[in-house]
Amino acid sequence: MTTNEILRDYRLKLGLKQEYVAQCLSVSQPVYSRIEAGSRDLRAYELEKLAELYKTQVDSFFKSTGIVTDLPNGNSGVDIQPV
């Protein structure tokens, strides 16, 4: 599983829209879509923001299995704040 696939799986598992994640990263939705498609690389600070958003460690985006299912039961991993 590639990093972009892992990021997509995190977002979908948590029920988040690309628009929300893009806003958290201070990028447009089309830019975030390219990140998830693997056609745009992530910056280090974007990885850090995503790890904070998903309440995980940056290295979890580079593991090949068990990423999304590792979330504790009942823990969405995200505190969603109104925009």
Buried (B, 14 or more C-beta within 10 A) or exposed (E): BEBBBBBBBBBEBBEBEBEBBBBBBEBEBEBBBBBBEEEBEBEEEBBEBBBEBBBBEEEBBEEEEEBBEEBEEEEBBBEEEEE
